[in-house]
């Protein structure tokens, strides 16, 4: 570990910005699964699903794998070795965690193309994580961004508004790296969700601009039925280029997602960039409803992950899998598009994007 620089000024004032996910990565961060309650009745299959995810990642970029204990590291190494993973490309960290959803609890990295003297090109924002304002086991996860910042020796900001440390999960936002951010009102502005009670919209928007380096915030309405994060954007709409957004297509009524997704598409079609021109909106289908024990789960192709040179897409043995893969292949002609079966993962109410966090290359 190296000494962490102490910058003066906000990330925006210094020229740092949250880059688009399709930019080059230095690594992908993952947390090896441990919370059996996240996948009730299906946990035994989850380490094997992780093994497949790591196997697809390591040819493209290193994997930083948080394992918690020596015993968990030993088990992870054995499984990955059986999967033929090059373990020289996997770096293990024995840090205690509560759950595996590092997209939400981990660091949100910033990048500067030409940083001021004495500052590195990469920095970290350490937003408060409170278990999506509904679970009690989150305190160890909340320490992850600080641990990563110390490991890398990079600046870290802990965003505040009105004297309060702000809550923000990585799955709640998506950016194009050119000043635009997508989020939902359900997740970040609804007082029911208790992310940032008492913080008005204006203060939150100001914090997003100052700490992520964005200019324009495009608010959608609601997320998917069954999403226990209550409205994460990475299940319903994602930037795939500066002027192109893929969005979940509204299924036919009476599907309970129909009205919310139709409204979101209307909002996206009305949104504009800095020049006043609209974005290109490309629709992705929704898979057929999936439920376990009567509970609808938020299965979505929008929860794809963009790694170096590849797009990893959750699939569900559904007829719409082929359309989703073909659409993303058209949008990313220079990347390999791979489907990864997520039938077990989705029982944890999240899939590939929820489990990953990208570290941008300097």
C-alpha positions, 0 to 999 in steps of 0.5 A: 500500500502507498500513501493516499494523496489528499486532493483539494477540491471536488472530483468535478473541480479537479477534472475527474469523471466516472468513465463509461463502462466500455472504456478500457479496464485495468481489472474487474472486482468480484466478491466470492459468494458466501451468503447462502440466504442470498440464493435460498435452496440454490447456493450450491450451484452459485460458486460454479456460476462464478467460476464460469464468469471468472473463466470468461473474464481472465483472458480479457482482464485481471480479476480482483477477487475478494474471498474473506478467509483463507479457507474460502480462498482455497475453495475458490482456487480449487474450483477455478483451477478445475475450470481451467482458469489462469490463476496468475490473472486472479488476485485474491484479497482476504477482506471480510464482507457481508454479501457478494454484490460488489457493484453496489457496495464496492468503489465507484472509480473515477478517471482523469485523462491528464491529472494535476501534478501529484495526483494519479489518473484513477480515484475512488468515490466511497459512497455509503452503502446501507444494504439497500435500506432494507438489510442489516448485514452491510457494515463490512461491505461498506468498508470495501471502497476504502480498502480498495483506495488504500490498496491502490494508493489513490484519492478517495472522496466520501460524498456528503450533502447537508452534512450527511454521508450520501448513499449510492449503489453502483447499480443505481446509475449508468453513464456515457462518460460524456456528461450524461447519467441515468437513474430512477426516481424510485431508487434515489428520490423516493422517501420510502426507500430511505437511501437519503431521507431528508435530502432534496432532489437538488442536493442529490443532483448537485452531489452526483455532478460534483462527485461523478463529474456528470452534467445532465441527469436523466430521471426514469420512473420505476424499475422492475417488479421483484427488484429488491433494490427498488429501481436499479437502472442496470436492469432497465436502461443502459448506455452503450455509446455516447448517444445510444441507450438500450432499454427494456421493451415493455411486455404486453399487459397485463404484465406488471412491468408494462406500465413502468417500462412504457413510461421509461421508454417515453422519457428516454425518447424525450431526453436530449444530449448537450446539443438538444438532439435526442438519443438513439433508443434501442429496445431489448426484450424482456425474458418471459416472467420467472418466479420461484415460490410465487416470487417474481424475480428481476430477470433482465438482459440489461444486466450485461457486463462490458469487459475488455473486448467482450459483452457478457450477457445473462441468458435464461433459456428463453426464446428472447435470448437470441434476440437480445444477444443479436441486438447487443452484437450489432451494437458492439461489432468489435466485441465478442458477445457471450451469453452466460446462463443466469437461471441460478444467479437470478434467484439472488435477485441479480446477475452479471452486472450486479456481481461485477465492478470495473476498475478503469485503466489509467 
